[in-house]
């Protein structure tokens, strides 16, 4: 068992939470911002594990995209919840998930704002467009059932991280 695992287990225990809260209260009393530093440092290992679970489950079409880089993920500040736990929101950098349209001058607009959401939920288009994709002229798909790679990433994370729970945003099917 690694020292990080032991430390994270302690930080998630009642005694560890009490010790961290005492340090936060003391720092706040003295005008310092220890809380954000302690919390973000102790949880970043877990957050990075979640990001890596997502990266490991990316479909082949996204495997070599910006999403394989940790910088494509926006990690929010830890937010205390009423039950004494913390919630950390993770989202995608807009530039990492935007995909231009095959035909940007058409009625389809500039493109897909979030390719992860698009591939997760699938689509049913009434028509298709032609355009260049990776140097070749192609026709867009009219139908895609969707992929469960985000659900699988969350499942993999939750199965390997006792005490931490990841939930998938409601907009992902």
N, C-alpha and C positions, 0 to 999 in steps of 0.2 A: 504494500500500500504506500502510495507516495505521500510526501509531506503536504502537498496541496490538497489531497483527498482528506487527510486527517484534519487539516486546518478548516476546510470547508464544512466537514461534519461538525466540528466544534462550533463554528460560526452559526450553523443552523440549529444547534442545540439551545435549550432554554438558558443554560449558563453562559454560553457564548453570546447569545443575543443580549443578555443582561449586561455583560461586560462591554460589548460594543456600544449599547445604549448609554451606559455610564460614561464612556469616553466621549461620545457625541455630546451628551449634556454638559460635561465639563468643558469641552472645547467651545460649545456655543456660549456658555456662561462667560468665557474669556474672550469672546469675539472672534473665534476662529471657525473655519468651516471644515472641521474634521469629518463630519458626517458623510458628506459627498465623497470624500477621498477614501474613507474606510469602506463604505458600502460598494463603491464602484470598483475598488481594487479587489475586494473579496468575491464579488460576483462576476467579474470579467472572465475568469476562467470558465465558469459555467456558461456565460453568454457566448464565448468563443466556441465552446463545444456545440452549442445549438447551431451556430452559423456553420460549423463544419458538417453537422448532420444534414443541413439543407444542401450544402455544396456536394456532399456525397450522393445525394438523391436527385440532383439535377438531371433532367432528361438529356440525351445525347445532343439535342439541338441547342442546349444552353451550356453544355459542359466546358466549352472553350470561350465562353462569354465573360464579360466583366463580373458576373456573379460568382466566378471562381476566385475572385479577389476579396479579401475581408473588407476592403474599403468600400465595397458596394452595399454594405449594410449599415444602416443608421441605428445606433444604439442610444435609446433615451436614458435619462437619469433614473435611478431607482426611486420609486414612489412608494412610501409606506402605505400599507392597507390597514383596515380596521382590525384585522386579526393578527397584527404584529409581523406580517410577512412583507415582502417587497414585490412590486410589479415593475418589470422593465419591458418597455415596448421596443421592438425591433422592426424596422421597416427597410425597404429597399431604396437606394439612391435613385431618384428619377432617371438620371442619365444611364444607369445600369439596366433598367427594365424597359425603356422606351425603344420601340422598333418602328422605323419609318415605313410608310405604306409603299406597296409595290407601285402604286399609281397615286402619288400625292396630290395631283391636280383633280382627282376624281371626287365623287360624292362621298367617298370613304374617309376623307380627311387626311390629316398628316401622318397618321399611323396609330399604333397601339401604345397606349400610355403605360401599361404594365403587362409585359409579356408573360410574367409568372402567373398573374391572375388569369390572363387570357388562356394560357395552356392548362391551368388547373381546372377552369370552369368549362372550357370548350366553347364552341360556337355553332350557330346555324345561320349561314348567310343566304340571302335570297339570290345573290349573284356572285360573280367572281371578277377579279381584275387581272390584267397581265402587267408584268413589270420585271425589272432586273433584280435578281437575287443571287448573290455570290458570282456575278459575272455572266449569268445565264438568264434568258427570258423564260419566265415561268408563269403559270396560272395559279392563282390562290385557291386554297381549299374552300369548299363551300360548307363543309361539315367537319367537326372534330369533337369527339365525345368528351375530351378532357382527360387529365392525367392525375393520379393521386400522389405524385411525388412529394408535395408539401405535407399531406397527411402522413405519408410514410416517414418523412424527416421528423415530424413531431412525435410519432410513435416511437421511432428509434431512440430519440432523445429521452423521452419519458421512461422508456424501459431501461435505460442505462444511468439515470440520474435520480436516485432515491432522494426525496426531500425537495426536489425542484420540479415544477410542473410547467410545461410549455403548452399553450393553447393557440390554435390556429384562428386567425381573424375570421369573423362570420362571413365575409365576402368571398372566402375561398370555400368551394364546395367539397 
